Every structure is written in structure tokens, then in C-alpha cells.
Amino acid sequence: MNDAELEARLTDIEGRYAFLDDMVHDLDAVVTAQQRTIDELREQLDQTRAALRTARLGEEGDEPEPPPPHY
């Protein structure tokens, strides 16, 4: 290979590397955003579970509701 061919190949490889480096940074941003969303959803799920547990505990001690009046 002569110097011109090596220079062309090196330039091509550098271009591909730059493209892949940008892609990795973009994908990292996507994964980070998805992890934040997952964390928020887990927190909401925990809160919903706690509210459901509280509601169930409150129902156990209560007397049954009387039937609604008929019109």
C-alpha cells in the first residue's frame, strides 16, 4: 500500500470512529432518560402499593356499608 491509500483508509476509519462515538453518546442519553423513567415508575408503583395496603387495612375493621336506598 502506498501512503495515499493508507491516508485514505485512516481518514475513513477516523470518520467511522467519530460517527460511532456520537452514536454511543446519543444512546447513553437515551438509556439515562429511560432509567429515570423507570425509577419514577417504580416510585409510583411503591406509592400505589402502599395506598392499596392502607385501603385494605382500613376495610378490615370497618362494618359493611348499608345498601343504598331504593327510589
C-alpha positions in Angstrom: 0.0 0.0 0.0 1.2 3.4 -0.7 0.9 6.5 1.5 -2.1 7.9 -0.3 -4.1 4.6 0.2 -3.1 4.4 3.9 -4.1 8.1 4.4 -7.5 7.4 2.7 -8.1 4.3 4.9 -7.1 6.2 8.0 -9.4 9.1 7.2 -12.3 6.6 6.6 -11.6 4.9 9.9 -11.4 8.2 11.8 -14.8 9.2 10.2 -16.4 5.9 11.2 -15.0 6.3 14.7 -16.4 9.8 15.1 -19.8 8.6 13.9 -19.8 5.7 16.4 -18.6 7.9 19.2 -21.5 10.3 18.6 -23.9 7.3 18.4 -22.6 6.0 21.8 -23.2 9.4 23.4 -26.7 9.6 21.9 -27.5 6.1 23.2 -26.1 6.9 26.6 -28.5 9.8 26.8 -31.4 7.6 25.8 -30.5 4.9 28.4 -30.1 7.6 31.1 -33.6 9.0 30.3 -35.1 5.6 30.3 -33.5 4.8 33.7 -35.0 8.0 35.1 -38.4 7.0 33.8 -38.1 3.5 35.3 -37.1 5.0 38.6 -40.1 7.3 38.6 -42.5 4.5 37.7 -41.1 2.3 40.5 -41.7 5.1 42.9 -45.2 5.5 41.7 -45.8 1.7 41.9 -44.5 1.7 45.5 -46.8 4.5 46.4 -49.7 2.8 44.8 -49.0 -0.4 46.6 -48.7 1.4 49.9 -52.1 3.2 49.3 -53.7 -0.1 48.4 -52.3 -1.8 51.5 -53.7 1.1 53.6 -57.1 0.9 52.0 -57.2 -2.9 52.6 -56.3 -2.5 56.2 -58.9 0.2 56.6 -61.6 -2.0 55.2 -60.9 -5.0 57.5 -62.0 -3.1 60.7 -65.0 -1.3 59.2 -68.5 -2.6 59.3 -70.1 -3.3 55.9 -71.7 -0.4 54.2 -75.5 -0.4 54.3 -77.2 -0.9 50.9 -78.1 2.2 49.1 -81.7 3.4 49.4 -84.0 2.4 46.6 -86.1 5.1 44.9 
